[in-house]
Amino acid sequence: MRVLVDRRRDGLLRGVVDRFRPELEGCEFELAGRGNSTDHSWVQFRRETRDPTGRDGTLVLTMAHGPTERALLVDSYFVDSLLSIETPTRKFLHRYGAESDLAGLLRELMSSIRDWTH
């Protein structure tokens, strides 16, 4: 059974975004979009940067939540400015059993995002 997710009512994703948005904006990320599908909601941040080889491009960070799967995904990739080629950089997927699992998840996620953005 598919459940329609209204991103404004997805408390878990909203909490994650509210927690990390100030830090991401401090690292020059901008909110690029929000959306939802039949059973997922997502928020995307972007910032202009260079990859390790010095190519100009955009680092994209997407946070997505699937309540039915009880999963939170954070995915990041670099988009080369010249060729628009997407290169995956990091992916974090966490399946949770109960909302109480989320405190540890947020600590782990915070550490990962700090590593990706600096």
C-alpha positions, 0 to 999 in steps of 0.5 A: 500500500502506498501512502501519500506523503505531504512534505509539510507534514513529514515531521522527521524530514522537517526535523532533520532539515531544521537541524542541519539547514543553519550549518549547511547555509553556513557552508554556503549551501542554498535550499534548491528545492523540496518535493514529494512523490507518492510515498517519499518526501525530499529536500535538496541543497546546492552550492557552487564549488570545485571538485578535488581536481579543480573543476568548477561545478555544483555540490548537490545534497539531497535529504529524502525520507520514506516513512513506509520504508522507515528510511532516511537517505542523504545523497550527495553528488558533484555536477561538473559545470562544463559537461553536466556530468554527475559524480556521486560523492557520498551516500548515507542510508539509515533504516530505523525501527522506532523514532527513538533510534533517531537521536543516534542517527542524527549524531552520525548524520551530523558527523557525515555531513560535516565531513562532506561539506568542509 
